[in-house]
Amino acid sequence: MMRNYLFMLAILGCPFTGYTQKNIKSIEIELSKKENPAEWILVYAPDGLMGYINREGKEIVPPVFKMIYPFGEYKENWARVEILGDLIGFIDTTGKFVVEPKYEYIEKFGKYREDWALVCIDDQFGFINSQGKEIVPPIYSEIPFINKKE
């Protein structure tokens, strides 16, 4: 009798458990410490947007991103993020923005100068530095390639 009762509770409890977790699916992907230095778990909201929770289940990055790329692809301890509307920026290992997602394009750091990355908004170009600050506003229609890194 007790076993049947526990079995019924387990079956009935499943839908409620899913509901209390807002139907967010978590996906644990094996990434290297470099790609995911905080060792967060990727989660997907019902609308397909992505975020991160930590190993204790606490939400670190809410699922508001169309795409989150691995940490370190552009800069160590930064992950490129993309929001709806295809605008991109970066978060750090605390989940905070270091570059607000307002750019249509961001070149990798070092192509023009060691700690600069080319950015683009509405076909206008500028640069951000390795601290995420806009150092040349994106107001130029063209920036010729500079052969020499200074």
KOLKOLGU-48734 format. One record per atom (N, C-alpha, C): residue number from 0; residue in one letter; atom name; y, x, z. Coordinates in steps of 0.001 Angstrom, whole numbers, plus 524288, in hexadecimal, padded with zeros to 5 digits. Atoms other than C-alpha are relative to their C-alpha. Layout:
<pts>
NUM	A	CA	Y	X	Z
...
</pts>
This chain:
<pts>
0	M	N	7FB57	8033B	80000
0	M	CA	80000	80000	80000
0	M	C	804E7	80365	80000
1	M	N	7FB7B	7FC7F	7FFA8
1	M	CA	8099D	80ABE	803E1
1	M	C	8009F	80311	7FAED
2	R	N	7FFD7	7FD03	804DE
2	R	CA	8061E	81277	7F7AB
2	R	C	80255	7FC9B	7FBA2
3	N	N	7FDE2	80388	803FC
3	N	CA	808F7	80696	7EF06
3	N	C	805D9	7FF30	800D0
4	Y	N	7FA7E	800AE	7FEB4
4	Y	CA	815F7	80497	7F5FC
4	Y	C	8032C	804BD	7FE3B
5	L	N	7FD49	7FB3C	801A2
5	L	CA	819F7	812CA	7F3B1
5	L	C	80028	80070	7FA18
6	F	N	80030	7FFD8	805B1
6	F	CA	815A1	811DA	7E597
6	F	C	80416	7FC50	7FDB5
7	M	N	7FC1D	803BF	801E0
7	M	CA	81E12	805AA	7E383
7	M	C	80590	80204	800EA
8	L	N	7FADB	7FDC0	7FEF2
8	L	CA	829A9	80C51	7EA05
8	L	C	80154	80444	7FC18
9	A	N	7FF20	7FBBC	803B9
9	A	CA	82806	81815	7E136
9	A	C	8015B	7FDDB	7FAA0
10	I	N	7FF02	80246	8052D
10	I	CA	82795	80F9E	7D502
10	I	C	8054B	7FD4B	7FFEF
11	L	N	7FB07	802CB	7FFD8
11	L	CA	832EF	80700	7D913
11	L	C	8049E	8039C	800E8
12	G	N	7FBC4	7FC64	7FEC1
12	G	CA	83AF6	8127D	7DDDC
12	G	C	801D9	8032B	7FB63
13	C	N	7FE88	7FCBF	80479
13	C	CA	83AFD	819AE	7D0DD
13	C	C	804D6	7FE0C	7FD24
14	P	N	7FB45	801AD	802C9
14	P	CA	844CA	81103	7C9CF
14	P	C	804EC	8008A	80343
15	F	N	7FB5F	7FF96	7FCAD
15	F	CA	84DF4	810FE	7D581
15	F	C	801C5	8059E	8007F
16	T	N	7FEAC	7FA70	7FFB1
16	T	CA	84D68	81FC5	7D698
16	T	C	802F8	8019D	7FB1B
17	G	N	7FD64	7FEB4	804E1
17	G	CA	8510E	8210D	7C84E
17	G	C	80573	7FDB9	7FFC7
18	Y	N	7FAE8	8028C	8001D
18	Y	CA	85C37	8177C	7CA03
18	Y	C	803E3	802D2	80381
19	T	N	7FC6B	7FD67	7FC6E
19	T	CA	861FE	81E9F	7D5AD
19	T	C	801B2	80549	7FDEB
20	Q	N	7FE85	7FAFF	8024A
20	Q	CA	8623D	82B22	7CDC5
20	Q	C	80309	7FF3D	7FAF2
21	K	N	7FCB9	8013F	80482
21	K	CA	86A78	82458	7C33E
21	K	C	7FD4D	80120	7FACE
22	N	N	80313	7FF27	804C3
22	N	CA	85F98	8260E	7B94C
22	N	C	80124	80542	7FD6D
23	I	N	7FEFE	7FACF	80219
23	I	CA	86369	8344E	7B792
23	I	C	7FAEA	80305	7FFFE
24	K	N	804BB	7FCE6	8007D
24	K	CA	85845	83C8E	7B28C
24	K	C	8015F	805B4	800E1
25	S	N	7FF07	7FA69	7FF55
25	S	CA	8576E	84A87	7B72D
25	S	C	7FC06	80302	7FCCA
26	I	N	80356	7FCB2	80329
26	I	CA	851ED	854F8	7AE83
26	I	C	80094	8057E	80222
27	E	N	7FFDB	7FAAC	7FE19
27	E	CA	84E64	861FA	7B43C
27	E	C	7FE2C	8037E	7FB8E
28	I	N	80123	7FC8F	8045C
28	I	CA	84EF1	86BFD	7A97A
28	I	C	7FFD4	8058E	80210
29	E	N	8006B	7FA94	7FE53
29	E	CA	84A7D	879CE	7AB8E
29	E	C	8040D	8034B	7FD1D
30	L	N	7FBF7	7FC92	80221
30	L	CA	856BA	881B1	7A936
30	L	C	80037	804DF	80356
31	S	N	7FF82	7FB30	7FCFD
31	S	CA	858EA	88FA3	7AD2C
31	S	C	8048D	7FF87	803CC
32	K	N	7FBCB	7FFE3	7FC2A
32	K	CA	861D0	892A9	7B8B0
32	K	C	80537	800E2	7FD45
33	K	N	7FB2B	7FF05	802E1
33	K	CA	86BCD	89766	7AEC3
33	K	C	801ED	7FB01	7FD4F
34	E	N	7FE82	804CB	802BB
34	E	CA	86B98	88A84	7A71A
34	E	C	8019B	7FBAD	803C9
35	N	N	7FED4	803F6	7FC14
35	N	CA	86C29	8824A	7B382
35	N	C	8003E	802AF	8054F
36	P	N	7FFC3	7FCD9	7FB36
36	P	CA	870D9	88B1A	7BEA5
36	P	C	7FFD3	7FCCF	80502
37	A	N	80010	8033C	7FB4F
37	A	CA	87245	87FC7	7C826
37	A	C	7FABC	7FD42	800BE
38	E	N	8052A	8027C	7FFEB
38	E	CA	86453	87B04	7C524
38	E	C	8005D	7FA1E	800CB
39	W	N	7FF70	805A2	7FFC6
39	W	CA	868E4	86D11	7C355
39	W	C	7FBEC	7FD60	7FC9D
40	I	N	803A2	80325	80311
40	I	CA	86091	86233	7BDA2
40	I	C	8033F	7FC7D	7FC74
41	L	N	7FD3D	8031E	803E0
41	L	CA	86561	85BB3	7B130
41	L	C	7FE74	7FA49	800A7
42	V	N	80113	8059F	7FF9F
42	V	CA	8669B	84CD8	7B223
42	V	C	8028F	7FD2E	7FB6C
43	Y	N	7FE08	80346	8043E
43	Y	CA	868A8	84276	7A7BF
43	Y	C	80109	7FA88	8021E
44	A	N	7FEBE	8056C	7FEAC
44	A	CA	86F87	8357E	7AA25
44	A	C	7FD94	7FC77	7FBD9
45	P	N	80243	80391	803DE
45	P	CA	86A77	82946	7A321
45	P	C	802B2	80036	7FAAC
46	D	N	7FD2F	7FFAF	804FE
46	D	CA	87500	82B1C	798B6
46	D	C	7FF3C	80544	7FD48
47	G	N	80131	7FAFA	8026C
47	G	CA	86FC0	838CC	795CE
47	G	C	80398	80471	80190
48	L	N	7FC75	7FBD8	7FE5B
48	L	CA	87ADA	84051	79C2A
48	L	C	7FD60	80378	80410
49	M	N	8029B	7FC09	7FCD6
49	M	CA	87735	84CAF	7A382
49	M	C	8034A	801B8	804A5
50	G	N	7FD8B	7FDD5	7FB5C
50	G	CA	87A45	8525D	7B0E0
50	G	C	7FC13	80366	802DD
51	Y	N	8037B	7FCB1	7FCE5
51	Y	CA	87425	85AA7	7BBA0
51	Y	C	7FFC1	7FE0D	8059E
52	I	N	800A8	8009E	7FA64
52	I	CA	86EA1	85889	7C931
52	I	C	7FDD5	80522	80211
53	N	N	80249	7FB43	7FDC9
53	N	CA	86ADA	86353	7D299
53	N	C	7FA74	7FEDE	801D5
54	R	N	8057D	8008A	7FE55
54	R	CA	85D42	8657C	7D83B
54	R	C	7FF5B	7FC14	80477
55	E	N	8003B	803E2	7FBC9
55	E	CA	8608D	85C72	7E3AC
55	E	C	80122	7FA7C	7FDFC
56	G	N	7FEED	8051B	8024A
56	G	CA	863FA	85154	7DA5D
56	G	C	805B7	7FE76	80017
57	K	N	7FA64	8012B	7FFD8
57	K	CA	872C0	85204	7DC63
57	K	C	80253	800C7	7FA8F
58	E	N	7FD7D	7FFA0	80515
58	E	CA	87AB6	84F5B	7D03A
58	E	C	80438	80437	80025
59	I	N	7FC3D	7FBB8	80064
59	I	CA	8822F	85BAA	7CC8F
59	I	C	803A4	7FF13	7FB60
60	V	N	7FD06	80126	804B9
60	V	CA	88696	8582C	7BED1
60	V	C	7FE72	7FA7F	7FE52
61	P	N	80170	8055A	80177
61	P	CA	88729	84986	7BBFB
61	P	C	7FE58	7FFB1	7FA4A
62	P	N	801D4	8006E	80571
62	P	CA	88041	84524	7AF84
62	P	C	80421	7FD80	7FC7C
63	V	N	7FBB8	801CF	80353
63	V	CA	88C6D	843F4	7A712
63	V	C	8005B	8031E	7FAEC
64	F	N	7FFA9	7FC8B	80484
64	F	CA	88972	84E2C	79CA4
64	F	C	7FC27	7FE82	7FBC2
65	K	N	8035A	800E6	8048F
65	K	CA	8841E	84C02	78F0E
65	K	C	7FC18	80486	7FF85
66	M	N	8035D	7FB69	80047
66	M	CA	87E93	859D3	78FBE
66	M	C	801D0	80406	803FA
67	I	N	7FEEC	7FB89	7FC99
67	I	CA	87DAE	864DE	7999C
67	I	C	7FCAC	8047B	7FDF6
68	Y	N	802C4	7FB70	80215
68	Y	CA	87A0E	8722E	79443
68	Y	C	7FEA4	803AC	8047F
69	P	N	80175	7FC5B	7FBCF
69	P	CA	8737F	87D05	79C2D
69	P	C	80495	80377	801AA
70	F	N	7FC16	7FC60	7FDF5
70	F	CA	87BF6	88580	7A4D0
70	F	C	7FF68	80547	7FD4A
71	G	N	80016	7FAAF	801FD
71	G	CA	87FB5	892BF	79F5B
71	G	C	8002A	80096	7FA20
72	E	N	7FFC7	7FF7B	805B7
72	E	CA	87FDD	88F96	790C0
72	E	C	8055B	801E9	7FE2A
73	Y	N	7FAB3	7FE66	80169
73	Y	CA	88E98	8916C	7902E
73	Y	C	80235	803E5	803E1
74	K	N	7FE10	7FCA3	7FBD1
74	K	CA	891B5	897B4	79D34
74	K	C	7FC5A	7FF63	804AA
75	E	N	80381	80024	7FB85
75	E	CA	8898F	89B42	7A906
75	E	C	801DF	7FC01	80409
76	N	N	7FF0E	8040C	7FC15
76	N	CA	888C4	89010	7B2E6
76	N	C	80350	7FB6D	7FE14
77	W	N	7FD73	80485	8024F
77	W	CA	88F47	88679	7A996
77	W	C	7FC1C	7FD47	7FC75
78	A	N	8031F	80313	803A7
78	A	CA	88879	87B6B	7A254
78	A	C	803B6	7FCD6	7FC9A
79	R	N	7FCE0	80325	8039D
79	R	CA	88E61	87542	7964A
79	R	C	7FE51	7FA54	8009D
80	V	N	80112	80595	7FF89
80	V	CA	88F60	8667A	7978B
80	V	C	802D6	7FD1E	7FBA6
81	E	N	7FDBC	8032E	80423
81	E	CA	89220	85C0E	78D76
81	E	C	80032	7FA5C	801EA
82	I	N	7FF6B	80579	7FE6F
82	I	CA	89779	84E86	79056
82	I	C	7FFE1	7FC8E	7FB22
83	L	N	7FFB7	8039B	80466
83	L	CA	89772	8425A	787E6
83	L	C	80516	80103	7FD1C
84	G	N	7FB7B	7FEA3	8032B
84	G	CA	8A0DF	84461	77CC9
84	G	C	7FFA3	80597	7FE1C
85	D	N	8012A	7FAA6	801AF
85	D	CA	89B00	851F2	77A9B
85	D	C	803F7	8040F	801C8
86	L	N	7FC6D	7FC1D	7FDD3
86	L	CA	8A4EC	8590B	78310
86	L	C	7FCF1	8037E	803B6
87	I	N	802FD	7FC40	7FCEE
87	I	CA	8A02F	86555	789DE
87	I	C	8036D	802EE	803E1
88	G	N	7FD91	7FCE8	7FBEA
88	G	CA	8A37C	86D3C	795F8
88	G	C	7FBB3	802F9	802DA
89	F	N	803CB	7FD01	7FCFA
89	F	CA	89C85	874FE	7A09F
89	F	C	80009	7FE52	805B7
90	I	N	80070	80095	7FA54
90	I	CA	8977E	872D8	7AE79
90	I	C	7FDE2	80524	8022D
91	D	N	80227	7FB5F	7FD75
91	D	CA	89420	87D7B	7B844
91	D	C	7FB50	7FE7B	8035B
92	T	N	804BB	800F0	7FCE8
92	T	CA	888A8	87EB6	7C1B0
92	T	C	800FC	7FCB3	804DB
93	T	N	7FEFA	803C3	7FBD0
93	T	CA	88F7B	875E9	7CB87
93	T	C	8006C	7FA7C	7FDBF
94	G	N	7FF8E	80509	80297
94	G	CA	89024	86AF3	7C174
94	G	C	8058B	7FE7A	7FEBF
95	K	N	7FA79	8011A	800F5
95	K	CA	89EE8	86BB7	7C053
95	K	C	80188	801E8	7FA86
96	F	N	7FE06	7FE4E	80516
96	F	CA	8A643	86CA1	7B388
96	F	C	802FE	80518	80089
97	V	N	7FCB7	7FB62	8008C
97	V	CA	8AB64	87A12	7B021
97	V	C	80335	7FF81	7FB00
98	V	N	7FD1F	80164	804B8
98	V	CA	8AF97	8750F	7A2C5
98	V	C	7FEFE	7FA2E	7FF1C
99	E	N	80086	805A4	800E1
99	E	CA	8B22E	86681	7A160
99	E	C	7FDEF	7FF08	7FA7C
100	P	N	8020D	80120	80541
100	P	CA	8AAB5	8607E	795E4
100	P	C	80409	7FD33	7FC9C
101	K	N	7FBF0	8022F	80362
101	K	CA	8B60E	85EA1	78C9A
101	K	C	80012	80296	7FAA3
102	Y	N	8000D	7FD10	804E3
102	Y	CA	8B2AB	867F4	7818F
102	Y	C	7FBC9	7FDF8	7FC49
103	E	N	803D6	80174	803FA
103	E	CA	8ABCE	864AC	774DA
103	E	C	7FC67	8048C	7FEBC
104	Y	N	80306	7FB4C	80139
104	Y	CA	8A712	8729F	7735D
104	Y	C	801AC	80454	803B2
105	I	N	7FEDF	7FB46	7FCFB
105	I	CA	8A60F	87EC2	77BD9
105	I	C	7FC7A	8044A	7FDF0
106	E	N	802D7	7FB66	801E2
106	E	CA	8A227	88BDB	77627
106	E	C	7FDFB	80305	804BA
107	K	N	801E5	7FCB7	7FBB5
107	K	CA	89A27	89532	77E7F
107	K	C	80411	80428	80153
108	F	N	7FC57	7FBFD	7FE31
108	F	CA	8A1EE	89EDF	78688
108	F	C	7FED2	80536	7FD53
109	G	N	8009C	7FAB6	801FF
109	G	CA	8A450	8AC42	780A1
109	G	C	80074	800AA	7FA2E
110	K	N	7FF98	7FF61	805A3
110	K	CA	8A592	8A959	7722E
110	K	C	80553	80233	7FE70
111	Y	N	7FABB	7FE20	80132
111	Y	CA	8B43F	8ABBA	7720E
111	Y	C	801C1	80432	803DA
112	R	N	7FEE0	7FC4F	7FBCF
112	R	CA	8B681	8B274	77F17
112	R	C	7FBC0	7FF4D	8040D
113	E	N	80471	7FFF6	7FC6B
113	E	CA	8ACEB	8B5C7	789D2
113	E	C	7FFB0	7FB31	80387
114	D	N	8003D	8046A	7FC57
114	D	CA	8B0A1	8AAF1	7934A
114	D	C	802D0	7FB28	7FDF6
115	W	N	7FD96	80485	80265
115	W	CA	8B61B	8A100	789B8
115	W	C	7FBFB	7FCE1	7FCEA
116	A	N	80323	8035E	8035F
116	A	CA	8AFC2	89557	7830B
116	A	C	803B5	7FC8B	7FCDF
117	L	N	7FCF4	80357	80372
117	L	CA	8B58A	88E21	77779
117	L	C	7FEAF	7FA4C	80139
118	V	N	800C1	8059D	7FF13
118	V	CA	8B77B	87F84	779F3
118	V	C	802C5	7FCEE	7FBB9
119	C	N	7FDB0	80345	80413
119	C	CA	8BAD9	87452	770DA
119	C	C	8008E	7FA6F	801FB
120	I	N	7FEE4	80589	7FF0B
120	I	CA	8C12D	866F5	772DF
120	I	C	802E0	7FDFC	7FB31
121	D	N	7FD71	80264	8048B
121	D	CA	8C4AE	85E65	7671C
121	D	C	80162	80400	7FBCD
122	D	N	7FF50	7FBEB	803FC
122	D	CA	8C30F	869DE	75DAF
122	D	C	8045B	803D8	80145
123	Q	N	7FC22	7FC2F	7FE31
123	Q	CA	8CCA2	871F7	765B2
123	Q	C	7FD32	803D1	80399
124	F	N	802D9	7FBE6	7FD4B
124	F	CA	8C816	87EEF	76B6A
124	F	C	80342	802BE	80427
125	G	N	7FDB1	7FCF0	7FBC9
125	G	CA	8CB01	8869D	777BC
125	G	C	7FBAF	80303	802BD
126	F	N	803DD	7FCE4	7FD1D
126	F	CA	8C3E4	88EB2	78214
126	F	C	7FFF0	7FE88	805C1
127	I	N	8008F	80027	7FA54
127	I	CA	8BE9A	88D68	78FDD
127	I	C	7FE10	80555	801B0
128	N	N	801F3	7FB01	7FE0A
128	N	CA	8BBAD	89914	7987B
128	N	C	7FB07	7FF21	8032B
129	S	N	804FD	8004B	7FD3A
129	S	CA	8AF89	89C1A	7A077
129	S	C	80070	7FD70	8055F
130	Q	N	7FF54	80314	7FB3B
130	Q	CA	8B55B	894EA	7AC2F
130	Q	C	8009C	7FA32	7FEB8
131	G	N	7FF94	80572	801AE
131	G	CA	8B63C	88864	7A426
131	G	C	8058B	7FE30	7FF19
132	K	N	7FA79	80162	800B6
132	K	CA	8C504	888A9	7A2D3
132	K	C	80175	80056	7FA37
133	E	N	7FE07	7FFF5	80557
133	E	CA	8CB8A	8854E	79604
133	E	C	80465	803FE	7FFBA
134	I	N	7FC12	7FBDD	8003A
134	I	CA	8D2EB	891BA	792C2
134	I	C	80334	7FFD9	7FAFA
135	V	N	7FD18	80107	804CD
135	V	CA	8D6D6	88E52	784D6
135	V	C	7FF08	7FA41	7FED1
136	P	N	800DC	80593	800D4
136	P	CA	8D904	87FAE	78334
136	P	C	7FDF6	7FEE7	7FA78
137	P	N	80216	80140	80535
137	P	CA	8D18A	8796C	777E7
137	P	C	803FB	7FD05	7FCB2
138	I	N	7FBCD	80246	80338
138	I	CA	8DD5C	8772D	76F32
138	I	C	80047	8028B	7FA9A
139	Y	N	7FFC7	7FD0B	804DE
139	Y	CA	8DA33	88038	763CA
139	Y	C	7FBFB	7FDEC	7FC1E
140	S	N	8038B	801FF	803FE
140	S	CA	8D448	87B88	75709
140	S	C	7FC2A	80429	7FE25
141	E	N	80378	7FBC5	801AC
141	E	CA	8CE47	888DD	75474
141	E	C	800F9	804CB	80364
142	I	N	7FFA8	7FAFB	7FD4D
142	I	CA	8CB56	89550	75BF0
142	I	C	7FC62	803AF	7FD10
143	P	N	80354	7FC77	80306
143	P	CA	8C6A2	8A026	752FA
143	P	C	7FC88	8034B	80393
144	F	N	803AC	7FCD2	7FD0D
144	F	CA	8BAFD	8A7FB	7577A
144	F	C	80269	80557	80116
145	I	N	7FE0E	7FAE0	7FE5D
145	I	CA	8BEED	8B421	75F0D
145	I	C	7FB45	8039E	8003E
146	N	N	80478	7FC81	80036
146	N	CA	8B5BB	8BF6A	75C0B
146	N	C	7FF4D	8032E	80500
147	K	N	80031	7FC6D	7FB8F
147	K	CA	8B911	8C761	7680B
147	K	C	8009F	7FD0C	80517
148	K	N	7FF9F	80259	7FADA
148	K	CA	8B650	8C2A7	775CB
148	K	C	80377	80375	8035D
149	E	N	7FC74	7FCF3	7FCAD
149	E	CA	8C126	8C6C8	77EF6
149	E	C	7FF54	7FE90	80595
</pts>
